[in-house]
Structures are given as structure tokens and as C-alpha cells.
Amino acid sequence: MMAGSPQRIGRVALLVLIAAFIALGVSREAFSQVAGQLEVLRVQNNVYAIFGAGGNITVQVGDQGAVLVNAGLAGTSDKVLAAVKTVSDRPIRAIIDTDIQPDHVGGNQVLSTSGGFVSGGTTGGGRRDAIVYAHENVLLRMSGTLGKEKALDSGLWPANTFFNDKKELFVNGEAIEIRYQPAAHTDGDVIVFFRRSDVVATGDIFVMDSFPMIDRARGGTINGLIAALNTILDIVIPAPTQERGTMIVPGRGRLADEHDLLEYRDMVTIIRDRIQKMIDKGMTLEQVRAARPVLEYESRWGAETGAWTTTMFVDAVYNSLKEAKGSSSPGEKK
């Protein structure tokens, strides 16, 4: 059999991708175009997701401008702007950083200053820059204030921070809740809930392509991560068919719903409990690694190479639990 032409292979691949989204309950109309190398997908209502700029980017659009959750890697900003322009002709109004990771904050400076100059008015006009929001711990780490890491370029820093449990915005006719999740993936994680659209952006607390990354150097803990997953589960509500309902934009990977999140939370909790029991028996880290407490999950979530491997995950869970010194596990929900 002769191989198909590159054009035909590309069309077949696109059809397969569309079919996959339809199988997940996403309508054919929801599948948007590719902007450069970035994929733009309508999640629901006026909320979209951009894939391919590092971490996933969530975009809420309306007359007041675009609100972005995360800004992608440095160097992808031109493509992100092109992607945003496929769904909105208004400037970016706000960017919400879910944590300090480079694939989420790298585009802060370029995207936040992309609005240009506005002339006229009593003041003669001025720049139309977007506000970057984040938890206070993100700013403390970016600025080097904690003395634990080198300061990042000040153009990446958030201009508006908060230190309590929640910050609320109202943009484009929709209430937006920014909820702090302490000591989860890092010590500065937030989730973002678009209440009218019924969409939650989770950052790297929940991903669809690997075991969760627990950034121990930046205050991440396994128990805090599970507590954050339970918080998200308290928000999301499935549709009567158990598909869709509240939609989730994870930090990486495809769109998800309550069923995906529930399976993920259960997987992480089972692994946590197994490793805790091994610690209680006095097992060393080397012995825990050899016991392979994640065995049945490795084929789906594990990796032997790359930025976050299975071994790194097991080590992070073990060290997090050892540091907790036997503190009680968070209550399970649902």
C-alpha cells in the first residue's frame, strides 16, 4: 500500500483529533482553529483554552477585554496573542498567575503590555496595560524577598497580590473567584473559578499528562495537594450523564470534567496512603522505590525521563510525608 500524501495525513490527523474531542463531549463547533502552533478550544460560554504555549492558558472574553489564566512560556507570547485574537478583538485586561512556574508566568511582561497606547481624554491618554494578579507568595519568590531563589525580571512580577484565602473579580459580566490553595503544588497556588461559565482553571494542582508535580523547594506538599484536589471537587458538578457539567482546564493536558478529577484524586490519595504505611513500617526511600507503590498507575501517568519522572514523584511524596512527621491526613470527600 502506498503511503498517503503529507496533506492527506494531516487531514486525517485533524479528523482524529476532532473525533477525540467529540468523544469527550465537546461539540464539533467547539473545536476552533490552530493559531500558529497553538490550539484554541472553546470550553463553554465565553471561556476558551489555549494549548501549546507551555502550560495551558484559559481565556475569558467579553466587552471589557480578555482575562487570561496564566501566560505561557517566554518566547510564545506572539503566538498567544494571535490565539487570543481569534476569539476576541479587545485588549488583554488581566492575567492571573496560578503559580510561579516558568510555563505559566514567562509571558507576563509581553502579554500585559500588549494593549498599546490609548490617546484622548482629560489626561491625554496613556498605556492600556493589563493587571497581573497572583498570590503574595508568588511575588515574594519572584522578587527574591524570601532569599531562597534569585529574583526574576521585575517585568514578570504580579502588580496585584492578595494574602488571604480568596480574591474576587467581576469582569465581562461574570464573577471570578481566585482561591488560594496552600502548600499544594507550591506555596503560592491558586485555582480560578469562572462562576457563570462554570469553568475551573486549576494550574498544576491538576494535570492530565503526568503524576502531580510537588515542588518541594517552593513549599509543595502531598497533603496540601490532595486538600486542593478535594477543594476543586467541592466546586465541580457533573451533568446528568456524568460527562461535562463543570469543565476543568488543567495545568497541562486535555480538558477534563468531574469524573477525570475524581479518578486523579483517588489515584494520588491511594499512592499517598501506601507510602505513608511504608514510612510507618520504617522503610527507607530506597526500599519504597523498590516496592513500586505506583505500579498500576505508571503506564498512564509515569515517565522515566523528562522534567518530572515517576521516581521524582515517589521521592517528593516520601519526603513530604517524612517532613509532616506523621500529621493526620486531610479528610476525604466525595
C-alpha positions as a printed NumPy array, in Angstrom:
array([[  0.   ,   0.   ,   0.   ],
       [  1.366,   3.394,  -0.933],
       [  1.786,   5.931,   1.842],
       [ -0.635,   8.836,   1.813],
       [  0.456,  12.362,   0.958],
       [  1.507,  14.668,   3.817],
       [ -1.598,  16.767,   3.189],
       [ -3.873,  13.741,   3.45 ],
       [ -2.122,  12.508,   6.587],
       [ -2.535,  15.952,   8.131],
       [ -6.269,  15.993,   7.335],
       [ -6.687,  12.513,   8.802],
       [ -4.834,  13.558,  11.97 ],
       [ -7.089,  16.615,  12.317],
       [-10.221,  14.489,  11.912],
       [ -8.935,  12.054,  14.536],
       [ -8.311,  14.957,  16.907],
       [-11.798,  16.359,  16.338],
       [-13.29 ,  12.889,  16.891],
       [-11.407,  12.623,  20.161],
       [-12.86 ,  15.917,  21.391],
       [-16.355,  14.822,  20.33 ],
       [-15.877,  11.58 ,  22.271],
       [-15.131,  13.712,  25.326],
       [-18.423,  15.537,  24.922],
       [-17.016,  18.588,  23.137],
       [-19.13 ,  19.633,  20.169],
       [-17.694,  19.866,  16.654],
       [-18.392,  23.623,  16.706],
       [-16.321,  23.979,  19.882],
       [-13.163,  22.897,  18.099],
       [-11.562,  26.146,  16.969],
       [ -8.672,  26.806,  14.644],
       [ -4.958,  26.481,  15.161],
       [ -3.357,  29.899,  15.684],
       [  0.271,  29.46 ,  14.637],
       [  1.179,  26.283,  16.5  ],
       [ -1.293,  26.83 ,  19.318],
       [ -4.686,  25.142,  19.543],
       [ -7.683,  27.203,  20.628],
       [-10.704,  25.381,  22.009],
       [-13.98 ,  26.779,  23.302],
       [-14.591,  25.309,  26.751],
       [-18.09 ,  26.692,  27.344],
       [-19.91 ,  30.017,  27.389],
       [-17.286,  32.756,  26.788],
       [-14.3  ,  30.797,  28.134],
       [-11.645,  29.265,  25.877],
       [ -8.443,  27.288,  26.366],
       [ -5.132,  27.699,  24.534],
       [ -2.83 ,  24.67 ,  24.279],
       [  0.808,  24.544,  23.21 ],
       [  2.411,  27.58 ,  24.886],
       [  3.846,  25.571,  27.778],
       [  1.168,  25.291,  30.437],
       [ -2.453,  25.576,  29.37 ],
       [ -3.904,  29.097,  29.189],
       [ -7.552,  29.844,  29.997],
       [ -9.14 ,  32.873,  28.321],
       [-12.405,  34.585,  29.287],
       [-13.574,  37.142,  26.713],
       [-16.115,  39.954,  26.627],
       [-16.611,  43.683,  26.067],
       [-14.222,  44.626,  28.872],
       [-11.338,  42.69 ,  27.355],
       [ -9.73 ,  39.286,  27.74 ],
       [ -8.874,  37.726,  31.099],
       [ -6.076,  35.156,  30.93 ],
       [ -5.261,  32.495,  33.482],
       [ -1.502,  32.048,  33.021],
       [  0.669,  33.485,  30.273],
       [  2.665,  30.572,  28.87 ],
       [  6.386,  30.266,  28.284],
       [  8.598,  33.21 ,  27.408],
       [  9.017,  33.265,  23.645],
       [  5.485,  32.089,  22.882],
       [  3.758,  35.427,  23.539],
       [  3.324,  36.421,  19.877],
       [  1.563,  33.132,  19.219],
       [ -0.537,  33.51 ,  22.369],
       [ -1.617,  36.999,  21.244],
       [ -2.534,  35.614,  17.82 ],
       [ -4.543,  32.877,  19.513],
       [ -6.366,  35.355,  21.767],
       [ -7.226,  37.491,  18.742],
       [ -9.061,  34.558,  17.158],
       [-11.677,  34.806,  19.938],
       [-11.538,  38.481,  20.984],
       [-10.834,  41.834,  19.334],
       [-10.356,  43.524,  22.721],
       [ -7.056,  44.009,  24.564],
       [ -5.954,  41.779,  27.416],
       [ -7.387,  43.238,  30.615],
       [ -5.997,  40.89 ,  33.282],
       [ -3.655,  37.933,  33.749],
       [ -3.966,  35.588,  36.737],
       [ -0.886,  33.534,  37.61 ],
       [ -1.737,  30.184,  39.212],
       [  1.853,  29.728,  40.45 ],
       [  5.458,  30.746,  39.759],
       [  6.373,  28.07 ,  37.193],
       [  8.066,  29.417,  34.008],
       [  5.49 ,  27.818,  31.695],
       [  2.804,  29.889,  33.428],
       [  4.469,  33.271,  34.027],
       [  7.003,  33.549,  31.186],
       [  4.685,  35.664,  29.027],
       [  3.567,  38.058,  31.783],
       [  5.524,  41.098,  30.609],
       [  4.819,  40.871,  26.88 ],
       [  1.141,  39.973,  27.231],
       [  0.395,  42.505,  29.977],
       [  1.835,  45.354,  27.886],
       [  0.232,  44.314,  24.598],
       [ -2.717,  46.717,  24.861],
       [ -0.795,  49.641,  23.387],
       [ -1.327,  53.359,  23.882],
       [ -4.753,  54.976,  24.154],
       [ -4.982,  58.661,  23.209],
       [ -7.519,  61.296,  24.2  ],
       [ -9.448,  62.025,  27.382],
       [ -8.718,  64.66 ,  30.001],
       [ -5.297,  63.172,  30.776],
       [ -4.212,  62.931,  27.147],
       [ -4.24 ,  59.141,  27.138],
       [ -1.832,  56.509,  28.371],
       [ -0.87 ,  52.859,  28.229],
       [ -3.567,  50.228,  28.384],
       [ -1.637,  47.609,  30.36 ],
       [ -3.243,  44.526,  31.856],
       [ -3.095,  43.86 ,  35.596],
       [ -1.258,  40.697,  36.645],
       [ -2.807,  39.016,  39.709],
       [ -1.243,  36.339,  41.918],
       [ -0.976,  35.175,  45.494],
       [  1.52 ,  37.137,  47.598],
       [  3.876,  34.153,  47.835],
       [  4.385,  34.27 ,  44.067],
       [  5.587,  37.876,  44.298],
       [  7.784,  37.104,  47.313],
       [  9.529,  34.345,  45.378],
       [  9.729,  36.255,  42.081],
       [ 11.284,  39.262,  43.805],
       [ 13.777,  37.18 ,  45.777],
       [ 12.416,  38.612,  49.026],
       [ 12.465,  35.226,  50.755],
       [ 16.166,  34.865,  49.994],
       [ 15.662,  31.323,  48.711],
       [ 15.968,  31.974,  44.976],
       [ 17.251,  34.56 ,  42.55 ],
       [ 14.905,  37.421,  41.692],
       [ 13.217,  37.271,  38.294],
       [ 12.952,  40.218,  35.919],
       [ 10.576,  42.731,  37.503],
       [  8.517,  42.805,  34.315],
       [  7.241,  39.342,  35.232],
       [  6.088,  40.298,  38.723],
       [  2.37 ,  40.498,  39.549],
       [  1.12 ,  44.032,  40.21 ],
       [ -1.841,  42.986,  42.349],
       [ -1.46 ,  40.332,  45.053],
       [ -3.516,  39.011,  47.958],
       [ -2.606,  37.073,  51.099],
       [ -5.952,  35.707,  52.339],
       [ -7.99 ,  32.75 ,  51.084],
       [ -9.73 ,  34.37 ,  48.147],
       [ -9.764,  37.331,  45.772],
       [-12.878,  38.205,  43.772],
       [-13.168,  39.957,  40.406],
       [-16.166,  40.826,  38.255],
       [-15.257,  41.112,  34.581],
       [-17.315,  40.757,  31.402],
       [-20.498,  40.28 ,  33.407],
       [-19.087,  37.31 ,  35.308],
       [-17.921,  36.707,  38.863],
       [-14.394,  35.267,  39.019],
       [-13.079,  33.661,  42.208],
       [ -9.321,  33.317,  42.724],
       [ -8.909,  30.796,  45.548],
       [ -5.602,  30.216,  47.326],
       [ -4.562,  26.588,  47.872],
       [ -1.772,  26.48 ,  50.485],
       [  1.206,  24.114,  50.284],
       [ -0.148,  22.195,  47.287],
       [  1.936,  22.097,  44.093],
       [  3.793,  25.128,  45.548],
       [  3.078,  27.556,  48.39 ],
       [  1.548,  30.106,  46.013],
       [ -1.044,  28.078,  44.08 ],
       [ -4.463,  29.426,  43.176],
       [ -7.398,  27.979,  41.283],
       [ -9.653,  30.244,  39.234],
       [-13.421,  29.677,  39.086],
       [-15.481,  31.379,  36.364],
       [-18.842,  31.084,  38.072],
       [-21.33 ,  31.862,  35.282],
       [-19.397,  29.878,  32.682],
       [-18.914,  27.01 ,  35.191],
       [-15.225,  26.56 ,  34.353],
       [-12.324,  25.988,  36.755],
       [ -8.673,  26.587,  35.822],
       [ -6.516,  24.541,  38.199],
       [ -2.936,  25.305,  37.278],
       [ -0.538,  22.459,  38.06 ],
       [ -2.546,  21.233,  41.039],
       [ -4.301,  19.029,  38.481],
       [ -2.731,  17.891,  35.211],
       [ -3.783,  15.292,  32.675],
       [ -0.397,  14.114,  31.445],
       [  1.68 ,  13.082,  34.477],
       [  1.779,  12.381,  38.165],
       [  1.35 ,  15.689,  40.017],
       [  4.499,  17.756,  40.378],
       [  5.132,  18.545,  44.036],
       [  7.652,  21.406,  44.076],
       [  9.271,  20.727,  47.448],
       [ 11.718,  23.611,  47.08 ],
       [  8.797,  26.018,  46.777],
       [  6.671,  24.691,  49.605],
       [  4.688,  21.96 ,  47.834],
       [  3.345,  19.026,  49.883],
       [  1.379,  15.885,  49.056],
       [ -1.236,  16.504,  51.748],
       [ -1.741,  20.088,  50.619],
       [ -2.107,  18.901,  47.026],
       [ -4.781,  16.356,  47.972],
       [ -6.592,  19.005,  50.028],
       [ -6.578,  21.277,  46.951],
       [ -7.943,  18.487,  44.742],
       [-10.746,  17.99 ,  47.262],
       [-11.489,  21.726,  47.16 ],
       [-11.856,  21.572,  43.385],
       [-14.109,  18.525,  43.742],
       [-16.326,  20.593,  46.051],
       [-16.767,  23.11 ,  43.219],
       [-17.321,  20.906,  40.186],
       [-20.718,  19.365,  39.466],
       [-21.24 ,  16.771,  36.706],
       [-24.064,  16.906,  34.199],
       [-26.793,  14.205,  34.5  ],
       [-24.853,  11.973,  32.079],
       [-21.731,  12.269,  34.285],
       [-19.967,  13.934,  31.348],
       [-19.165,  17.65 ,  31.169],
       [-21.098,  19.804,  33.646],
       [-18.433,  21.965,  35.297],
       [-15.47 ,  21.939,  32.928],
       [-11.855,  21.946,  34.077],
       [ -8.829,  23.445,  32.336],
       [ -5.888,  21.587,  33.916],
       [ -2.349,  22.913,  34.081],
       [ -1.341,  20.594,  31.247],
       [ -3.127,  18.107,  29.039],
       [ -6.653,  17.917,  27.678],
       [ -9.829,  19.409,  29.103],
       [-11.404,  17.451,  31.94 ],
       [-14.57 ,  17.12 ,  33.993],
       [-15.539,  15.838,  37.427],
       [-15.011,  12.176,  36.535],
       [-11.43 ,  12.797,  35.408],
       [-10.664,  14.804,  38.536],
       [-12.211,  12.202,  40.831],
       [-10.099,   9.407,  39.342],
       [ -6.986,  11.567,  39.64 ],
       [ -7.694,  12.494,  43.268],
       [ -8.298,   8.849,  44.15 ],
       [ -5.076,   7.762,  42.434],
       [ -2.988,  10.359,  44.268],
       [ -4.661,   9.542,  47.606],
       [ -4.059,   5.792,  47.221],
       [ -0.385,   6.394,  46.466],
       [ -0.064,   8.783,  49.412],
       [ -1.625,   6.245,  51.786],
       [  0.587,   3.407,  50.526],
       [  3.775,   5.401,  51.014],
       [  2.618,   6.588,  54.433],
       [  2.157,   2.956,  55.535],
       [  5.648,   2.116,  54.261],
       [  7.075,   5.027,  56.241],
       [  5.201,   3.847,  59.337],
       [  6.91 ,   0.46 ,  58.912],
       [ 10.299,   2.174,  58.917],
       [ 11.069,   1.677,  55.218],
       [ 13.788,   3.84 ,  53.691],
       [ 13.339,   5.839,  50.493],
       [ 15.333,   3.233,  48.564],
       [ 13.061,   0.48 ,  49.881],
       [  9.945,   2.449,  48.97 ],
       [ 11.243,   2.985,  45.452],
       [ 11.937,  -0.736,  45.11 ],
       [  8.4  ,  -1.572,  46.308],
       [  6.943,   0.434,  43.371],
       [  3.91 ,   1.92 ,  45.152],
       [  2.681,   3.451,  41.876],
       [  2.978,   0.269,  39.791],
       [ -0.525,   0.055,  38.288],
       [ -0.55 ,   3.782,  37.501],
       [  2.845,   4.018,  35.81 ],
       [  1.667,   3.224,  32.291],
       [ -0.888,   6.062,  32.386],
       [  0.848,   8.741,  34.424],
       [  4.506,   7.798,  34.744],
       [  7.672,   8.831,  32.903],
       [ 11.232,   7.509,  33.018],
       [ 12.748,  10.651,  31.504],
       [ 11.898,  14.326,  31.281],
       [ 11.332,  17.161,  33.711],
       [  9.143,  15.125,  36.094],
       [  9.721,  11.382,  36.373],
       [  7.965,   8.67 ,  38.35 ],
       [ 10.947,   8.395,  40.683],
       [ 10.881,  12.147,  41.342],
       [  7.196,  11.902,  42.238],
       [  7.717,   8.994,  44.655],
       [ 10.64 ,  10.837,  46.247],
       [  8.582,  14.005,  46.671],
       [  5.689,  12.138,  48.295],
       [  8.046,  10.254,  50.633],
       [  9.982,  13.364,  51.69 ],
       [  6.79 ,  15.395,  52.098],
       [  5.28 ,  12.778,  54.407],
       [  8.518,  12.37 ,  56.367],
       [  8.619,  16.13 ,  56.906],
       [  4.997,  16.118,  58.066],
       [  6.107,  13.836,  60.945],
       [  3.015,  11.681,  60.918],
       [  0.462,  14.513,  60.89 ],
       [ -3.075,  13.346,  60.136],
       [ -4.192,  13.136,  56.516],
       [ -6.809,  15.567,  55.201],
       [-10.382,  14.321,  55.254],
       [-11.547,  12.582,  52.14 ],
       [-14.572,  13.884,  50.257],
       [-16.956,  12.569,  47.653]])
